[in-house]
Amino acid sequence: MSDKSKTTLKRVKTGAFERRFSMARAGLVAGTMLAAQSAGNMFTRKEDRADKQKEILSRQAHYLADEIGKLKGSIVKIGQMMALYGEHFLPIEVTEALHTLEDDTAALEWTTIYEELEDELGAEKLSLLEIEEEPIGAASIGQVHRATIKSTGEQICLKIQYPGVAEAVDSDLGAVETLLRMLKIVPITEEFQSWFQEIREMMYREVDYDHEREKTKLFRERLQGDPRFVVPKVFDQFCSKRIIATSFEPGLDIDAPETKALPQARRNAICRTALDLCWMEVFKWGEMQTDPNFGNYFVRLAEHEGDPDKIVLLDFGAVREFSDKTLTPGRKIVKAAFLHDEDLLLDGLETLNLFSENTPLEAKRGLMKLCFMAIEPFADPERFPPPSYLLNEQNEYKWGESNLPARLSVQAGLSAAGANRHFSIPPRELMFLVRKIMGAYTFMSVLKAEIKGYDVLIPYV
């Protein structure tokens, strides 16, 4: 969530009719423009036609993203989730447009928020708090206000869900699906329906504040004795189905100039902590924060020399459990890639049914090569060295200088050339697992870590 709110709104449009009408109108405009421009594209030179069509689709997708952004509420969150997890189903032009949806949005006016607080907590409980009227953050489905418990002086955060947002989820999902059908952006296949159902379940979790409250408590309990982490304390007496009250936990953004300016050794330590958390979630708990948004983390700098800098964990709405059906082969794939064990890796990939019946060995080896490349920062630098420019004098991997994502994209393109028909759409859960690990990679790159990923991963494999 943003530190500063923009202009305020009196209310969020959550009525099913007005939201569907807005989406239908936007879809009609975009569809008409798309059809007209596509028809005009028929007169473009044949060799330029495909690029021109992509440009037309991109323009209309950005128009739709702008219209979605105006509606606020769950539909913006749906668009953000589709951008994050839709690369296997949506055209790249559409996901790029959806990535422009901001979580830093206009806040609701204080009078509207206060009415919601009064409805949820009652006047008696509100009298125990001194609440700041200016929000410290405003997002698509709620906003946060800082408050002080008068009797103790404790500072807390009240995360308040916008009125009607939870009730609008089904309507918004229906509107988005109708829009996709209308524009024929993507074939509505059984695989797409399965993926869209996952988006639906994620949205239910996002607006389920009871779920978020319990996961916050669980992670706080798990990390209670670890001085590297801070997890907010939940104040149940000020919670409800629409409100979560937690201790106010200040810190710096991951990509703040002050964080980036820390000495290399301190940035390295913060990054080891982040990697360790990632592998704990994957290998120990089987339950993880699936939203890689940097807004879910702060860095709290150590006050005394010798103390560790801490990572503050925020917002547990996207925490989800993973089934053994995905975790067991997923862990096997990580371990096999780490050990460069082709037989074990192939077994893990086949368990996830990633190959069709007639997938040739050459295509399978292409995918295995991708896995070996992806594990590069964690591999033993003595046995499986990366390009020499990515190691410092201590044989530590230089994440900030790594072009690994670009190399993976090139290799994926080579592997996919003529071979897409041999692969199945990956299981829904696997996509979240991959996204989780990619979020950790981004964390390392932003802070330009120089560490041996091998030392962090080996205790788990």
N, C-alpha and C positions, 0 to 999 in steps of 0.2 A: 504494500500500500504506500501511497505517496505521503511525503511529509507535509505537503501543502495541498489544500483543496482549491478547486477552481470556483467558478461562479456557482451559486447554490440553486437548487430546484425545490419547488414546493412539494412535488410528489413524483413517484415513478409510475409510468403507465404500466399497470399490470392487468388491466381488463383484457380478457381473451379476445373480445371483438376488436377493440382498438389496436391491439398489437398485431393480430392477424390481418386486419385491414391495412396497417402500415406495411407489413411484410408483403402482402399480396400486391399492393400498389408498387412497392419497390421492385418486386419480381416482374410485374407487368412491364414497367418502364425498362428494366434491364433486359428482359426477354425480347421486347420489341426492338430495342437498339441492337441487341446481339444478332437477331434475325436479319435486320436491315443491313447491318455492316457485313455480316457473313455473306449475304446475297451479293453485296457490292464487291466482296473479295473474289467472287468468281471471275471477275474481269482482270484480276491481278495475274501477273506472269506465273505460270505453273510452279517454277522453281522457288518463287517467293511466297507462294500461297500459305504454306504451313506456318512460317514465321509470322505472317500477317494475321493469321487466325489466332495464334497465341497472344499477339498484341491486343486484338479485339477482346478476347476472353479476359485478359488481365485488366483491361480498362473497365469492363463491366463488373468484374469481381471486386475491384476497388470501390466502385460505386455502391455495390451491395454492402460491403464492409462499413462504409460511411453511414449508410442507412441503419444498419444493425447497431452501430455505435450510438446513434441518437436515441435508441429505445432504452438503453441502460438495462439493469436487471439481469435475469438469468440468461437472456438471449446473447448478451455480450460474452458471458462466461462460456456458453455453448460454442460460440464462434472461436474463442481462444483455445478451447479444448480440441476443436476440430483442426485448428492450425497446428497444434502440437502433435496430434496423434493421427493426422489424416494423410500422411505422405504416401501410404500404400493404396489409398482409395481416391484421393482428390487430385486434380491436375495441379502442378506446381504453381501455376498462375493464381489458383484459388487459395492455396495455403499461404502464399506470399501476401496476398491481400488481407487474409484473416489475421496474419501476424501483426498487422497495423492496428488492430483493436487494442486500445489502451485500458489498463486497469486503473490508471490515474484519471479519475473522472470527476464530474461535478458532484458536490456533496448535497445532501438534502438539508433544507433549512432547519434550524435548531427547533423551531416550534413543532415541526412534523416529527422530528426525532424524539423530542421530549414526550409527545403524546404516546409514541410507541413504547418508550421507557415506562411511562406511567401505566399503560395497559399491561405490560409484561411483569413489572416488578411491584407496582402499587406505590402509593404515596408514602406509606410508612417506611419502606426500604429506601426509597429515594431520599428521604429526609436524612438518612445516615451518610449520604454521600455529598461531596462538593464536586460537581461535574463541570469541566471546561466546555463552554459552548462551541468553541472552534475545534473541529475534528483534527486529529493528527494524521488521519489517512482516510481516503474515500476510494472505494473500488466499485466493481460492477454490481455486487449483490449486498453490500453493506458498508458501513463506515465505523471508524474507531474514535472514541473520545477518551481522554485521560480524566481520571477522577481520583479524589482523595477520600479515604475512609476517615470520617471526622474523629472517631473515638481513638484511633491508633496512629493516624498520620500516614498510613500505608498508601502508596500510589498504585492505582490499578488501571487497567485498560478495559473499557466496555466496548466489545465488538457487537454492533447492533445491525441485525438483518433488516433490509428495507421491507416495509409492509407489502404483503401480497406476492413477494418474490417466489417463495416456496410453492404457492398455489399456481403460479404461472409456468412452472417448469414444463409440465406435460404439454400445455398449449404452445409454448415456445418451441419445444422439440418438434411438435407436429407442424408448426409453421415452417421451420427450417427444412424438414423432410419434404414438405409440399413444394417449397421453393426449389430444392434440388431436382425434384421430379419435373417441375414446370420448365426449368432451364435446360434440363437434360445434360447437366454438367458431369454427372457420373452415372453409370448403370446401377440401378437399384437391385443388386444381386443378393443372394442369400448371405454371402460373405460381408457385403456392405451392411445389411440389416444387423448382422451379428456385431459388427464394429459400432454401428450407431446405437445398439443396445448398451454397449459398454459406456458410451458417452452419456446415455440416459442414467445409468447406475452411478457414474461419477458425479453427475449433477445432483442426484438424490443425496449423495454423501456430502457434497459441498453445502447444501442448505440444511443438513441435519446437524444442528449445533450440539445435540446430545452426543452424537458420534464423535465430533471434534473434541468435545470436553473430555470424554473418556480416553481418547487417544493421547491427548495432552498429558493426562495423569499417568498413563501407561509409560510414555517416553520419559517423563520426569522420574518415575520410579526406576526405570532401567538405567538411567544415566546419573542417578542421585549421587553416587560416590565418585564420579569421574570429574576431576577439576577442570577438564578441558571444555565442558559443556554447561550451558545454562538453559533450562527448560522452565517456562513460566509456571507459577503456582496458580491453580484454579481456585477461585472464591465461589463456592457453590451457592452461598446465600444470595449472591447477586446474579445468578444465572437463570436462564429460562430457555424455552424452545427457540427463542429468537435472539437471545443475548448470551454472550460468553464473557465472564469477568475473569481476568488473569492479572497477575502481578505485572507492573510496568517494568519492562526490561530494555533499557537503552543500549545503543551500540552504533557502530558505523556500518554503512552499506559495504558489501563485499567489494564493489568497484569504486568506492569513494577514494578520492585522491590521497587522503590520509592513510587508508589501508594499503593502497598500492605503493606508497612511499616508505613503508616499513622496511627495515633492513632485511636482506635476503634470508637470513637465518630465521627471523620471526615469521616471514611469509611462508617459508618452508614448513615450519612447525604447524601453522594454521592449516596448511594444505594437507599435511599428514593426518591431522585430526579429521578433516573433511573426508579424506579417503577411507580412514578407519571406520568412520560412521557408515559410509556407503557399504563397505564389505560386512560390517556387523549386521546391517539390515538384510543383506542378501544371504549371508551364510549362517547367521545365528538366529535371527528373529523371524525371517520369512515374512516380514511385514515392513513396508517402507513408505516414505514420503515420495509420491510419484510426480509431484509438481516441481520441476527444476528451476522455477522462478527464483531469482536472487532475492526477491522481496521476502522470502521465507527464512532468511538468515541475516544475522548481524554478526559483527566482530566486536567483542568488548576487549579493549586493550588492558593489559595487566597494569595494576597500580604500583606494584613493587617489583624490583629487580629479582629475577629468579622465578617469579610466578608465571604461569602460562597465559598467553592470550586465549580468550574463550570464544567459542562459537555459540551464539544465542539462536536457539531453534524456535521458530514462530509458525503459527498457522498449520494445524494438523488435519485440516479438512480433507486433504487429498491422500491421507494415509490409507493404505489398503493391504489386506492380507493376500498372499499368493499361495496357490494350491501346490501340493507336492508334485502334481502332474507337470507343472511348469518349472518349479524350483529345482527338482532333482536333475532333470536334463540340463537346465540352465546353469546350475552349479558345475555340472560335468563338463559343459562346453567351456566355461571359464577355466576350470582346472586343466582341461586337455590343451587349450590354447596356451596357457601358462607353461605347461610342460612340453609343448610341441609334440603331443602324442596324437598322431593322425587317427589311429584306430579308435581311441577313446572319443575323440572329437566327432568322428563320423557316427559313432554310436549315439552320442548326444543329439546330433542334428537329426538323425533318422527317428529318434524317439519322439521328437517334436513334429514329425510328419511334414518336414519342410520340402521333401522331394516327392515328385510324382513317381508312378510305377516305372516309367521308362527313362528316368534321369540318367544320362551317361556319366561315367566316372569322371570324365574331364570337367563336366559342369559341377560335380560335387567338389572336386579339388579346387575349383575356382572359388567356391564359397568358403572352403577351409582356409585358403590363402588369405581371404579377407579377415577371418577370425584370428589368424596368426599376426596379421598386420595390426589389428585393433588392440591386441594385448601388448604391443610393442613397448609402451612406457613401463610395463610391469615385468617384462621378461628379464631373465638373468643377462645383464649387459656383457658378461664374459662369454657365455655360450651362444647367445642370440643377440648380438649387438645391433642397435639401430644405426642409421646413417651417422657417421662420426661427428658431424657438426652438431648433433643433438646431445652429445655427452660433454660434461665439463671435466676438469682435471680429476675430480673424485669419482668419475664414472656415474655421475648423477644425471638423470634425464632432464633436459631443458624444455619444459612444457611450453614456455612462452615463445620459443622459436620453432616449435614443431609444426610442420605442415601436414600432419597425419590426416586430418579430415579431408584435405584436398587429395592426398594420395589414395585414401580409401574410396573417395568418389570416383577417381580415375579407374581404380581396380574394379570397383563395382560395375562401372560402365563396360569394362572389358569382359567381365564375367557374365554380365547380363546380355551382351550382344548375341542375339540368336538363341539365348538359353532361357528366357523368361518362362517359356511354356513348360519347362522342366521343374519349376518351383511352385509351391503353394503359398498362399497368403499366410504369414506367420500367425501363430495363436495370439489372441488379444493380449494375454498377460505378458507374453514375450516382448511385445512392443513397449510396454511400460517398463519392463526390466532394462531393455536397451536404452530407453530414454533416461532412466535413472543414472546409468553408467555414463552416458553422454553428458549429463548435467555435471557429473563429477569432473569429467575432462575439461569442460568449460571453466569450472571453478579454478582448476590448476592453471589453465592458460591465462586467465585474467590476472591472477596474482604472480604469473611468471615463476612458478615453482621450479626449483632444481632439487629433485629428490629421487631416490631409488624407489620406484613403485614396487619393486620386487620385495623390499623389506616390509612393506605394508601388507602386501597380499599373501605372502608365504605362510603366515600363521593360520590362514583360513583354508588353504588348499593342501 
